């Protein structure tokens, strides 16, 4: 059996299996993510955890990788992202700046940090800590909440402000671009910005449940050209939404029974797909891993998911196999920014059929439970044990 999901450039539908530490027998640890991945995720989903403790490391990562030196287009969005965090953590900003200065922040990284200080009304820190006086200090900053989108660059800055805050005020700004009002005065450029705005909304609907929910909400509330364009977005989303065959509303799941060797598949990069050896016949002494994957569970208002499962195995004699009637095991209970990607159960079951096992048909029964959405999915698989 092969599970493989493709990623569209426009929708950026990230479908990946999240490997976590199982509680049974052997613990299989996920391979450590690269720093690039860690900090990109920290920035993209900052609003989920609101954890500023990585700020010093993040600034050093920008400096060491020279990302802003290599990609000038990233400077303004990064400044916007930092400015929102600075606005929300006013008591820590000067300390961050001082540590950045003492660590030797320079070049475009330093310039971007200073721009963020200005945007967040911390311009005094620029002169006090960095002893600099950029020309723009003579102008009042336009903070991100009051930014009007009139250029393509403004789209990226607005999304960065959303990543830092989770505030749908910024999503509403992007939606406003779809109204067809003049932006730059150049009809061709304006049309290109509207296309970019629409594609960015579609992209982020897949990656952020807050965006998806807000776009559907706005579709019902809007009229005219905006309503028409949002309807096109939501219809495409529903058309492209994948699910497993076993489902209860949006919540869907699939039972995965593999050999022990297939565990290494969970350590592969998400874009490579996962290849499992589907088991239907076992021999005495074989080890198996019982797991399930799922997607589409509901989230609380603060983005908490709560998925648990029950499991039992029915032996050939019709009785429940010893020690296999288990209730309310935790599959996934934490904050997550998305619903429609593939999640892996945090606790899989590993078992061996010993020499005293009774040959015949065994039935594995799992009930996957979305406790927020009050949904349940029964999953079953029959396996034949032979001598």
PLY file of the C-alpha trace (Angstrom):
ply
format ascii 1.0
element vertex 387
property float x
property float y
property float z
element edge 386
property int vertex1
property int vertex2
end_header
0.00 0.00 0.00
1.35 3.40 -0.88
0.22 6.72 0.56
1.46 9.58 -1.52
0.23 13.17 -1.61
1.29 15.81 -4.11
1.77 19.45 -3.25
0.30 22.07 -5.59
2.38 25.20 -6.12
-0.70 27.40 -5.96
-2.62 25.79 -3.13
0.43 24.59 -1.21
-1.69 21.78 0.15
0.69 20.41 2.73
-0.25 16.82 3.41
2.30 15.26 5.69
2.40 12.62 8.34
3.39 13.99 11.73
5.56 11.48 13.47
5.58 11.71 17.22
6.77 9.59 20.07
4.65 6.47 20.59
4.00 5.23 24.09
4.14 1.52 23.37
7.16 -0.76 23.75
9.77 0.91 21.56
9.87 4.69 21.19
10.65 5.91 17.68
11.81 9.51 17.62
11.26 11.86 14.73
14.46 13.03 13.06
15.38 16.53 14.28
14.14 19.20 11.87
16.71 21.48 10.29
17.11 24.96 11.70
15.81 26.37 8.42
12.61 24.36 8.80
12.28 25.14 12.51
12.55 28.89 12.07
10.39 29.00 8.97
7.70 27.13 10.90
8.19 29.36 13.96
7.61 32.42 11.78
4.74 31.00 9.73
2.82 29.72 12.77
4.01 32.10 15.44
0.43 33.06 16.36
-0.34 29.47 17.37
2.12 29.37 20.27
2.86 33.09 20.76
6.30 32.05 21.93
8.84 34.91 21.69
11.55 32.95 23.48
13.20 32.05 20.17
13.65 35.68 19.12
17.39 35.85 19.86
18.04 32.59 18.02
15.81 33.69 15.13
17.75 36.93 14.62
21.02 35.01 14.74
19.67 32.52 12.21
18.81 35.38 9.86
22.34 36.72 10.29
24.13 33.41 9.87
22.17 32.23 6.84
22.32 35.67 5.19
18.78 35.06 3.95
17.95 38.75 3.80
21.16 39.52 1.98
20.32 36.90 -0.65
16.63 37.74 -0.96
15.82 41.43 -0.91
12.09 40.73 -1.30
12.08 39.04 2.13
13.27 42.12 3.98
9.97 44.06 4.15
7.82 41.03 5.17
10.36 40.09 7.85
10.34 43.65 9.21
6.53 43.56 9.27
6.54 40.22 11.11
9.02 41.46 13.72
7.20 44.77 14.16
3.99 43.03 15.22
5.83 40.86 17.74
7.66 43.93 19.03
4.33 45.74 19.45
2.99 42.83 21.50
6.13 42.47 23.64
7.12 46.06 24.32
8.90 45.20 27.57
11.35 42.83 25.83
12.18 44.78 22.67
15.16 46.76 23.98
16.73 43.63 25.46
16.38 41.81 22.14
17.95 44.77 20.34
20.84 44.96 22.81
21.60 41.26 22.50
21.39 41.49 18.71
23.80 44.42 18.73
26.28 42.66 21.01
26.18 39.52 18.87
27.33 41.47 15.83
24.13 41.77 13.80
24.99 43.55 10.56
24.03 44.23 6.96
20.47 43.61 5.80
19.60 41.72 8.97
20.43 44.74 11.09
18.64 47.08 8.66
15.52 44.89 8.79
15.58 44.81 12.58
15.86 48.60 12.69
12.98 48.96 10.24
10.87 46.71 12.49
11.76 48.88 15.50
10.61 51.96 13.58
7.37 50.32 12.42
6.56 49.30 16.00
7.22 52.85 17.33
10.47 51.83 19.00
12.58 54.24 16.96
14.43 55.51 20.05
16.04 52.07 20.42
17.63 52.49 16.99
19.63 55.49 18.16
20.17 54.32 21.73
21.35 50.79 20.92
22.62 50.86 17.33
23.69 54.53 17.25
22.06 54.83 13.82
19.80 57.48 12.34
18.17 56.18 9.12
16.43 58.80 6.97
13.03 57.20 7.42
13.10 58.18 11.12
12.05 61.65 9.94
8.71 60.20 8.81
5.99 58.74 11.02
5.72 54.96 10.59
2.60 53.33 9.16
2.00 50.46 11.50
0.73 47.21 10.03
-2.82 47.57 11.34
-3.26 50.74 9.26
-1.41 49.61 6.14
-3.38 49.96 2.89
-2.47 47.41 0.25
-1.42 49.24 -2.90
1.60 47.18 -4.01
2.39 43.47 -4.34
4.94 43.85 -1.53
2.11 44.94 0.75
0.48 41.51 0.38
3.57 39.80 1.80
3.83 42.31 4.63
0.16 41.81 5.50
0.49 38.03 5.58
3.58 38.35 7.77
1.57 40.47 10.20
-1.08 37.73 10.23
1.55 35.06 10.95
2.72 37.10 13.94
-0.76 37.75 15.32
-3.37 35.36 13.90
-5.60 38.44 13.57
-8.17 38.10 10.77
-8.06 41.89 10.43
-5.11 41.24 8.11
-6.96 38.58 6.13
-9.78 41.08 5.65
-7.26 43.52 4.16
-6.26 40.91 1.59
-9.91 40.21 0.77
-10.53 43.91 0.23
-8.11 43.83 -2.71
-10.59 41.59 -4.57
-13.16 44.40 -4.76
-11.64 45.78 -7.96
-10.84 49.25 -6.67
-7.88 51.11 -8.15
-4.66 50.32 -6.32
-1.66 51.68 -8.21
-3.43 53.56 -11.01
-2.13 51.03 -13.53
-4.90 48.61 -14.53
-2.47 45.87 -15.57
-0.53 46.03 -12.33
-3.74 46.23 -10.29
-5.08 43.10 -11.99
-1.83 41.27 -11.22
-2.02 42.28 -7.55
-5.62 41.03 -7.35
-4.59 37.69 -8.86
-1.72 37.46 -6.35
-4.11 38.31 -3.49
-6.55 35.61 -4.57
-3.82 33.00 -4.91
-2.35 33.91 -1.55
-5.76 33.51 0.08
-6.18 30.09 -1.52
-2.69 29.08 -0.48
-3.17 30.12 3.12
-6.62 28.57 3.40
-4.86 25.21 3.21
-2.14 26.14 5.65
-4.14 28.05 8.26
-7.52 26.96 9.58
-8.12 30.53 10.81
-7.86 31.77 7.21
-10.03 28.98 5.79
-12.75 29.58 8.36
-12.66 33.36 7.86
-12.83 33.13 4.06
-15.89 30.86 4.25
-17.44 33.25 6.77
-16.76 36.28 4.56
-18.13 34.49 1.50
-21.51 34.28 3.19
-21.37 37.91 4.32
-20.16 39.60 1.12
-21.91 40.61 -2.09
-20.96 41.64 -5.61
-17.51 41.02 -7.05
-15.92 40.07 -3.73
-18.60 37.46 -3.05
-18.15 36.02 -6.55
-14.39 35.71 -6.18
-14.61 34.25 -2.68
-17.19 31.72 -3.88
-14.74 30.61 -6.55
-12.09 30.18 -3.85
-14.30 28.19 -1.51
-15.62 25.98 -4.30
-12.08 25.17 -5.42
-11.14 24.41 -1.84
-14.03 21.98 -1.42
-13.29 20.36 -4.78
-9.61 19.83 -3.96
-10.13 18.72 -0.39
-9.01 15.13 0.09
-10.13 12.68 2.73
-9.82 9.04 3.67
-12.67 6.69 2.67
-13.79 6.17 6.28
-15.26 9.45 7.46
-17.74 11.25 9.66
-18.37 14.67 8.12
-14.97 16.34 7.65
-13.23 13.93 10.02
-11.74 10.96 8.14
-9.29 8.23 9.03
-7.56 5.10 7.77
-6.32 2.08 9.70
-2.69 1.18 8.93
-1.35 -2.25 9.86
2.27 -2.74 8.87
5.34 -4.71 9.66
7.96 -3.23 11.96
10.25 -2.33 9.06
7.70 0.16 7.77
8.20 2.38 10.82
11.12 4.04 9.06
8.63 5.48 6.55
7.48 7.95 9.19
10.96 9.50 9.25
10.91 10.35 5.54
10.41 13.93 4.31
6.71 14.65 3.86
6.97 15.32 0.13
8.31 11.83 -0.62
5.14 9.97 0.23
4.96 6.89 2.42
5.15 3.28 1.29
3.73 0.59 3.54
3.64 -3.16 3.25
-0.04 -3.94 3.76
-0.43 -7.05 5.94
-3.28 -9.52 5.63
-1.58 -12.81 6.51
0.76 -13.32 9.48
2.91 -16.12 10.78
3.52 -17.14 14.38
6.31 -14.91 15.74
5.58 -11.97 13.46
5.57 -8.43 14.84
2.95 -5.97 13.62
2.33 -2.27 14.13
-1.27 -1.05 14.39
-1.77 2.64 13.71
-4.19 5.02 12.03
-3.87 8.31 10.18
-6.54 11.00 10.08
-7.49 14.51 9.01
-10.33 17.02 9.24
-10.88 16.98 13.01
-12.52 20.08 14.48
-10.50 22.58 16.50
-11.45 24.72 19.47
-11.40 28.51 19.17
-7.80 28.49 20.38
-6.85 25.82 17.78
-6.74 22.82 20.10
-7.33 19.38 18.59
-8.41 16.42 20.71
-8.36 13.05 18.96
-8.41 9.78 20.93
-9.08 6.18 20.02
-10.36 2.89 21.38
-8.86 -0.40 20.26
-9.60 -4.07 20.68
-8.63 -7.24 18.86
-11.07 -10.10 18.43
-9.46 -13.56 18.43
-10.61 -16.45 16.19
-12.76 -17.80 19.03
-14.77 -14.55 19.07
-13.39 -13.29 22.37
-11.36 -10.14 22.94
-7.66 -10.93 22.91
-6.04 -10.51 26.33
-4.92 -6.97 27.15
-6.16 -5.54 23.86
-9.37 -3.82 25.00
-8.10 -0.26 25.41
-10.11 2.95 25.74
-9.43 6.65 25.18
-5.82 6.42 24.13
-4.49 9.82 23.07
-3.86 10.11 19.35
-3.36 13.87 19.03
-4.08 16.50 21.66
-2.41 19.84 21.05
-2.71 23.09 19.13
-2.45 22.92 15.38
-2.90 25.61 12.71
-4.40 23.23 10.15
-7.09 20.57 9.87
-6.76 19.31 6.33
-3.42 17.59 6.30
-2.64 14.02 7.27
-1.97 13.52 10.97
-0.34 10.46 12.44
-1.59 8.94 15.67
0.90 9.73 18.45
0.51 6.30 20.02
0.75 3.19 17.90
0.36 -0.38 19.08
3.14 -2.88 18.47
2.43 -6.53 19.14
3.81 -9.99 18.46
1.96 -13.24 17.90
3.80 -15.73 20.10
3.99 -19.52 19.80
0.85 -19.98 21.90
-1.26 -17.75 19.62
-4.32 -19.38 18.11
-4.20 -19.61 14.29
-7.17 -18.20 12.41
-8.83 -14.86 11.63
-8.19 -11.90 13.92
-10.22 -8.70 13.68
-8.57 -5.41 14.63
-11.16 -2.82 15.68
-10.29 0.86 16.19
-12.66 3.71 16.89
-11.09 7.06 16.05
-12.75 9.89 18.00
-12.75 13.62 17.32
-13.72 14.88 20.76
-14.05 18.53 19.72
-16.31 17.83 16.75
-18.09 14.93 18.50
-17.35 12.60 15.57
-16.43 8.91 15.57
-15.10 6.61 12.86
-15.07 2.81 13.24
-12.09 1.16 11.53
-11.65 -2.59 11.14
-9.18 -4.95 9.53
-9.18 -8.72 9.36
-5.92 -10.65 9.45
-5.21 -14.38 9.09
-2.65 -15.94 11.44
-1.08 -19.12 10.05
1.47 -21.52 11.46
0 1
1 2
2 3
3 4
4 5
5 6
6 7
7 8
8 9
9 10
10 11
11 12
12 13
13 14
14 15
15 16
16 17
17 18
18 19
19 20
20 21
21 22
22 23
23 24
24 25
25 26
26 27
27 28
28 29
29 30
30 31
31 32
32 33
33 34
34 35
35 36
36 37
37 38
38 39
39 40
40 41
41 42
42 43
43 44
44 45
45 46
46 47
47 48
48 49
49 50
50 51
51 52
52 53
53 54
54 55
55 56
56 57
57 58
58 59
59 60
60 61
61 62
62 63
63 64
64 65
65 66
66 67
67 68
68 69
69 70
70 71
71 72
72 73
73 74
74 75
75 76
76 77
77 78
78 79
79 80
80 81
81 82
82 83
83 84
84 85
85 86
86 87
87 88
88 89
89 90
90 91
91 92
92 93
93 94
94 95
95 96
96 97
97 98
98 99
99 100
100 101
101 102
102 103
103 104
104 105
105 106
106 107
107 108
108 109
109 110
110 111
111 112
112 113
113 114
114 115
115 116
116 117
117 118
118 119
119 120
120 121
121 122
122 123
123 124
124 125
125 126
126 127
127 128
128 129
129 130
130 131
131 132
132 133
133 134
134 135
135 136
136 137
137 138
138 139
139 140
140 141
141 142
142 143
143 144
144 145
145 146
146 147
147 148
148 149
149 150
150 151
151 152
152 153
153 154
154 155
155 156
156 157
157 158
158 159
159 160
160 161
161 162
162 163
163 164
164 165
165 166
166 167
167 168
168 169
169 170
170 171
171 172
172 173
173 174
174 175
175 176
176 177
177 178
178 179
179 180
180 181
181 182
182 183
183 184
184 185
185 186
186 187
187 188
188 189
189 190
190 191
191 192
192 193
193 194
194 195
195 196
196 197
197 198
198 199
199 200
200 201
201 202
202 203
203 204
204 205
205 206
206 207
207 208
208 209
209 210
210 211
211 212
212 213
213 214
214 215
215 216
216 217
217 218
218 219
219 220
220 221
221 222
222 223
223 224
224 225
225 226
226 227
227 228
228 229
229 230
230 231
231 232
232 233
233 234
234 235
235 236
236 237
237 238
238 239
239 240
240 241
241 242
242 243
243 244
244 245
245 246
246 247
247 248
248 249
249 250
250 251
251 252
252 253
253 254
254 255
255 256
256 257
257 258
258 259
259 260
260 261
261 262
262 263
263 264
264 265
265 266
266 267
267 268
268 269
269 270
270 271
271 272
272 273
273 274
274 275
275 276
276 277
277 278
278 279
279 280
280 281
281 282
282 283
283 284
284 285
285 286
286 287
287 288
288 289
289 290
290 291
291 292
292 293
293 294
294 295
295 296
296 297
297 298
298 299
299 300
300 301
301 302
302 303
303 304
304 305
305 306
306 307
307 308
308 309
309 310
310 311
311 312
312 313
313 314
314 315
315 316
316 317
317 318
318 319
319 320
320 321
321 322
322 323
323 324
324 325
325 326
326 327
327 328
328 329
329 330
330 331
331 332
332 333
333 334
334 335
335 336
336 337
337 338
338 339
339 340
340 341
341 342
342 343
343 344
344 345
345 346
346 347
347 348
348 349
349 350
350 351
351 352
352 353
353 354
354 355
355 356
356 357
357 358
358 359
359 360
360 361
361 362
362 363
363 364
364 365
365 366
366 367
367 368
368 369
369 370
370 371
371 372
372 373
373 374
374 375
375 376
376 377
377 378
378 379
379 380
380 381
381 382
382 383
383 384
384 385
385 386
